[in-house]
Amino acid sequence: MVTGWQILGPTAEIKAWADAALPVAKAALAASRDPLRCGGTWAVGLDLLPNDAAGRVGGVDLPWGDLGLAPEPLHKAQLSTIHAGYPQPSTEESASAYAFRLNRDAAHLDGLLPIGPERHRMVKEPHAWILGLPLNVSDAAPLVVWEGSHLILQAALHKALSPHPPETWGDVDVTQAYADARRRIFDTCPRIELPTRPGSATLLHRLTLHGVAPWVASAKAPPEGRIIAYFRPVMSSVQDWLTQP
């Protein structure tokens, strides 16, 4: 995946899965007790869709063949749901963090988590890939990617981690290497918005820098907000995450 991202479909099978998942997702979001973030404009929705380990939901199988992926055990999908006005300032986020969300789409690398009181960045969730499946029709707050960013991040993180034994890579602080790589990405990689519709899907390389575009005034979305279901199965090791294609 040279670009670090790919649009799959549209196909009738992916659309059938999204149509089956939507009412289940709406019910799960309505029943969730997790507070909305970003001033009430974002439901994170982690592990909220009650799909089975094969991705089946609402009686419909996940169409692995249409997605070009080999079946593997899945977690319950995240239901990332964006509402009108995203993002808004909130007490849970510093002014600088809010500005980064607003101006840089909260660009991040999945699996690189802030650890401890100093919030050192470490690879704690080495995902195999990132698959986004839109569940409803909306042009609001699309996924954003930086094309080719996975190559820069792979090289930067490998340089930071290679002096250490591979079995310890998940415990190594890569904060500075990540920050430097991200600045280079912003300077050199095209920023691309990827709006999609139910029936299509977005597949990202696991090391692709990505985020969410702010909601614009002209955007259209249904009352429940823009919903995308995300799957991110975890790999067996950080070494595989960093060194495999």
N, C-alpha and C positions, 0 to 999 in steps of 0.2 A: 504494500500500500504506500506508493511513493508520496502521495499528498498528505497521508495521515488521516484521511476521511473518505467515505464513500456513501452515496445515496443508493439504496436498494429499492427495487420496485419502480412504480407501483404494480402490485399483483392482487388478484382477487383473494388469494389465501391470506396475505398480510392484512388486507382490509377486513376479512372475516374475523381474524383474531382481534383486531382493534375494536370492531363493532361489538364483539362478545365481551371484551374487557371493559368497555366504557361504562356500562351500568354498574358493574361490579366495583369499578374504581370510584365512581361517584358515591356509591354507598359507603365504601371504606373511608373516603375522605370526610364524608358527613359524620361518620361515627368516631373519627379520630379525635383524641384529646390533646394532641400535640399543638402547641400555640403556633400561629402564623408568625413568620419572621418578616423583617424588612418593613416594619410599620403596617403589618397586616396584608402584605401583598405577595407573600410566598409561603406555600405549604411545602415543606421539604419532602414529606411522604416516604421516608425510608422504610423499606420492607413492608409496604402497606398493601400491595395487591396480593390477594390470596390465591395466586397461581400455585400449581404443584411443581415438583422438582424438574419436570420435563417442560415447564412453561405453559401447560394447559390451564385455561381459565374459561369460565362460562361455557364449558362443554366443547371448547374449540382448542385443537392442538396448535402449539407454536410452529409455524411453517419453517422448520430448520432448512429445508432444501431451498426455499425461496430466499432465505437469508444468507445462503452460502456458508453456513457454519455447521460444524460437527456437533451433534447433540452432546450435552454434558449437564451434570446436575446444576440447577439454578436456585438462587435465593428468591424470596418474594420480591417482586419488582418494586423499585422506587416509583412513586407517583409525583413527580416534580410538577407542581401546579402554580402557575403565575397568574396574579390578578391585576386588574387595571391600576396603573400608577406605579408599578414596580420600577425601581426600588424607591422606598421611602426611608428617611432617617429613623433610627430606633435606638433605644437605650442599650440594646445588646451589642451595638456595633460602634466602634470609635469613628470620629469624623474622618480620619484618613482611610479607614476601611470602607466607609460609605462612599467616599470619593472614588476609591479604586473600583468599587462595584458599579458606580455610575459611569465612570469615564473609561474603565478598562474591562467592563463586563464581568467583574469578579473572576478574571482569568485564573485558572488553577489546573493542577495535575491531579487527577483522582488517585487516591491511595497514599498520597504524601500528606501525612497528618501532623498537626502541631502537638508536640508532646511536652508535658511538664510545665511548670510555672513560667519558664523562659520560652515556651512554645517552639522548641527546636523541631525543624521539619525532618521527619524520618519516614521511610517507606514501610508502612505497616499493613497495607492492603494491596498486594501486587496483583492487580486485575489482569485477566487474559485479554479482554477487549471491552469496549463500551458500546452497547446497542441501545438506541433510542427509538421507541415506537410511538408516534403521535396517536392519541386516542380520539381527538376531536378536531374539528376544522377551525383553525385560527391562524392569523398572520402576525400575532402579537408575540413579542419577546422571544425571537427565535434563538436556537442554539448558535453559538459563535465559535469558530475554530481559527487557529493560526496555521495556515498551510505550511507543511514541512517542519513544524515545530518539534515533532517527535524525534527528528534526526539530531537537532541541537540538544534537546534534553537528554537523549540517550548518550551522546558523547560527553556532555558535561557531568552527568551523574556517574557514568562509568569512570571518568577521571577522578572524581571525588571518592568513589568507593573502592576502586581497584587496589589501593595500598592496604586495605583491610581484608581479613579472611572472609570469603563469601558467606560463610554461615553467620557472620555478624552484621551483614549489610543492612538488615532491618533495624539495627540499633545505632547506626552512624548518623550523626548530624550533617545534613546536606543543605542546611538553610542558605549558606552563602552561595554555594554552587547553583542552587535553584534560582535564587534572586538574580544572579548574574546572567544565567541562561534566559530567564524570562525577559530581562531588559534587552538582550540581544534579539530575542524573538520579536518583541514589539518593534524594534528598529528594522528588521530585515524580512519578516514573514508576512504575507498578505493576510489581512483579517477578513474572514468570509462568514456571512450570515447564511444559515442553512434552514430556511423555513420549509416544512414538509406538510403532508396531508395524511390522514389515515389511509393505509394501503401502501405507503412507503415507509422506509426505516433509514436511520442514519447509523452507520458503523464507523467507530473511531478506533484508530490504533491506540493502544493503552497508554502511550506516552505523548499523545497529542494534547497540547495546551488548549483549553476550551472554556467557555463561559456562557452567559445569557445576556442578550441585548436588552437595554431598558425598553419599557413599554412606551410606544409613541402615541400621541393623541389620536392619530387616525387609525390605530390598530383596531381590528375586529376580533372578538372572541365571544364564545357563549357564556351564559351566566356563571357556570361553574369554573370559568377561567381556562387558560391554556394548559392541557394535561399531556405530559409525555411520560410513558413508562420506560424505565431504564433497567437493563440487566448488566451486571458486571461480575462475572464469575471470577473467583480468586485462583491464581496459579499456586503451584506447590512451593515456590521459593522466590526470593527477591533476585537471586542470580538468574533464574530463567526469565523473569520479568524484564530484566535489563539486557540480557544477551541474546535472547531468541529474536528472530525477525518480527 
